[in-house]
Amino acid sequence: MKEKLRKRGCLFCFILCLSMSARVYGAPTWTEEKKGYEEGDYRYWEEMEGYKVKDGLVYYVQEGEAVIREILLDDREVHIPERIEDDADASVEYPVVGMHNVYIPDSLEDLYLPKTVRKYDVNNNVSGKDCIFKNIFVEEENGSLSSRDGILYSKNGRELIYCPPNGRKEVQIPRKVKKIKEYAFVGLKVKHLTIPDTVKEMERCFIDSEIRTIRLSRSLKEIAWYTFHGCYYLKEIEIPASVRKIAACAFMSCTSLRKVTFEKGSRLESIEEAAFIFDKRLKDVRLPGSLREIGKDAFSGCHQLRSVRLPEGMKTLGSGSFFGCKKLREVEIPKTLEQIGMEAFRWCKSLRKITVHGSGLKEIQKRAFHDIGNKKKITFAAQENSYAYRYAKKQGFWLVAL
């Protein structure tokens, strides 16, 4: 039950972020579900307040300009028009300036954008499982967007905006790219990928992609939240030395991930909330010495994780950080750690040895070592008369003085 509640919490943040992006763009919202219709049905959109349907395109009007919301056509090739007539008054035309979270129909292979489109937004639900979407092409006269090899970029080529998920065995990212935008590689069916060192920023861009291996840019400062969420085929990854933060849910539900390594000279300082939650095959994580904080539920549900050595310099260990790591056998706590959060090691039923160095530990919160089996069979080594020593004695561990 607790894991389910945690998962709902992460998903709530995810959904909230999507709804916020819709508000930023100015898309109409609806308060009532139109029962009996599905998205893709003309009637569904025609009854939605603020939306219009014309020639198989769903759009809304904002400040006299049209933004496309969905494509209802079954064609393999779709050309977005420069202007679109009002569905009620043919004498009124709106320039088409944007594509907002457009759901791609399964039949579409190639999408052509006119010179008027200034913005293309993508979400995590861009297409269905049978989608064959391959290419986006942009008119050369477009002043905001460009395309190369069917991939969408900003006009100057410094931002990679979206790569359609199908039809390519590899993706060559140009070295002039500095930023990879949100959802750029969502659902991508490419097995191996190299991010050039010119890329300094990646937003949550690989959600539900099929990559097996990836070489990250050595210029990244952060692995953004949800970046690799649901990458079920990703088996191992090396975190570049330049990365200082792994954000919340960055590797959530990467169920094939077995090994995480950190480049020599790592400057990583923080692993945030639920960063590796539900990575049930993760066995090997050697945390770098620069690490100072592990957030709530960071490794919760990593069932195969066997040992953890927290590096010297760490100050806090978040609540539930290793909750349910049922094969975890050994934990080593550095002398700099001051606090172990609530339920940090709860349900770690294979735990056999806990070592606390020094006397820096000042607080072990409620149920930190709850439901871990017979504590008399678990060795708890700590400095005599320290807080940790007194805690272990009170809890009934097999106590060893250091």
Helices and strands as residue ranges (DSSP letters): H 2-25, H 42-46, E 52-54, E 57-62, E 65-71, E 77-79, E 83-85, E 93-103, E 110-113, E 119-121, E 135-138, E 145-148, E 151-154, E 159-162, E 179-180, E 192-194, E 201-202, E 213-215, E 222-223, E 236-239, E 245-246, E 259-262, E 270-271, E 284-285, E 293-294, E 307-309, E 316-317, E 330-333, E 339-340, E 353-356, E 363-364, G 375-377, E 379-382, H 387-395, E 398-401
